[in-house]
């Protein structure tokens, strides 16, 4: 089945005249050509299986009821919980340095990089 635009494709999918899996089967070779890769028949079948498993997962996501979830276009538009900005004057040098493979006089010791 041919279509000329995404809008036409979406309407075909919505009307159940074409399934997403049929699209995958039709366009495996087209996708490979666009990606400029050559596929053997076995590789094309493997790619089709992978695409079908991805599309199955997407269909499962479409079944999730998200009616009560507000759309989120950008994380910065959501309000994040904030903690109080309190200074902790704790000398934890020994605790931090115990993770170091090499230490010298209370500092991390690293190999010389520039000679």
C-alpha positions as CSV (number, residue, x, y, z in Angstrom):
1,X,0.0,0.0,0.0
2,X,1.4,3.3,-1.0
3,X,1.2,6.7,0.8
4,X,2.5,10.1,0.0
5,X,2.6,11.8,3.3
6,X,2.8,11.2,7.0
7,X,-0.7,12.5,7.4
8,X,-2.0,9.9,4.9
9,X,0.0,7.2,6.6
10,X,-1.4,8.1,10.0
11,X,-5.0,8.0,8.7
12,X,-4.3,4.5,7.1
13,X,-3.0,3.3,10.5
14,X,-5.9,4.8,12.4
15,X,-8.4,3.2,10.1
16,X,-6.7,-0.2,10.5
17,X,-6.1,-0.4,6.7
18,X,-2.4,-0.9,7.3
19,X,-0.5,-2.1,10.3
20,X,2.8,-0.8,11.5
21,X,4.4,-4.2,10.9
22,X,3.4,-4.0,7.2
23,X,5.1,-0.6,7.0
24,X,8.3,-2.2,8.4
25,X,8.2,-5.1,5.9
26,X,7.7,-2.7,3.0
27,X,10.4,-0.3,4.0
28,X,13.3,-2.4,5.4
29,X,15.1,-2.1,2.1
30,X,14.3,1.5,1.7
31,X,15.7,2.3,5.2
32,X,18.8,0.3,4.3
33,X,19.2,2.3,1.1
34,X,18.8,5.6,2.9
35,X,21.3,4.5,5.5
36,X,23.6,3.5,2.6
37,X,24.1,0.0,3.8
38,X,23.7,-3.2,1.8
39,X,21.8,-6.0,3.4
40,X,21.8,-9.7,2.6
41,X,18.4,-11.5,2.8
42,X,19.3,-12.9,6.2
43,X,20.4,-9.4,7.5
44,X,17.2,-7.9,6.2
45,X,15.1,-10.6,8.0
46,X,17.1,-9.9,11.2
47,X,16.5,-6.2,10.8
48,X,12.8,-6.8,10.3
49,X,12.7,-8.9,13.4
50,X,14.4,-6.1,15.4
51,X,12.1,-3.5,14.0
52,X,9.0,-5.6,14.8
53,X,10.2,-6.1,18.4
54,X,10.7,-2.3,18.7
55,X,7.3,-1.6,17.2
56,X,5.7,-4.2,19.5
57,X,7.2,-2.3,22.4
58,X,5.9,1.0,21.1
59,X,2.4,-0.5,20.7
60,X,2.6,-1.6,24.3
61,X,3.4,1.9,25.3
62,X,0.4,3.2,23.4
63,X,-1.8,1.0,25.5
64,X,-0.8,2.7,28.7
65,X,-3.5,4.9,30.1
66,X,-2.0,8.4,30.4
67,X,-5.3,10.4,30.7
68,X,-4.4,11.7,34.1
69,X,-0.8,12.6,33.2
70,X,-0.1,16.2,32.2
71,X,2.0,16.6,29.1
72,X,5.6,17.6,29.7
73,X,7.4,19.3,26.9
74,X,10.4,20.5,28.8
75,X,11.8,19.5,32.2
76,X,12.5,23.1,33.0
77,X,8.8,23.8,33.1
78,X,8.3,21.4,36.0
79,X,8.8,22.4,39.6
80,X,11.6,20.4,41.2
81,X,11.7,19.9,45.0
82,X,14.4,22.0,46.6
83,X,16.4,21.4,49.8
84,X,17.6,24.0,52.2
85,X,21.0,25.4,51.4
86,X,22.8,24.7,54.6
87,X,26.6,24.7,55.1
88,X,28.1,21.6,56.6
89,X,31.5,22.2,58.0
90,X,32.7,18.7,58.2
91,X,36.3,17.7,57.8
92,X,35.9,14.4,55.9
93,X,39.3,14.4,54.3
94,X,40.3,11.0,55.8
95,X,37.0,9.5,54.6
96,X,37.4,10.9,51.1
97,X,41.1,9.9,50.8
98,X,40.5,6.3,51.8
99,X,39.0,5.8,48.3
100,X,42.2,7.1,46.7
101,X,44.8,4.6,45.4
102,X,47.6,7.0,46.3
103,X,47.6,10.0,48.8
104,X,50.3,12.3,50.0
105,X,50.0,14.7,53.0
106,X,46.2,14.9,52.9
107,X,45.9,15.2,49.1
108,X,45.3,13.0,46.1
109,X,48.6,11.9,44.6
110,X,48.5,11.6,40.8
111,X,51.2,10.7,38.3
112,X,53.2,13.5,36.7
113,X,51.7,14.4,33.3
114,X,53.9,17.1,31.9
115,X,57.7,16.7,32.0
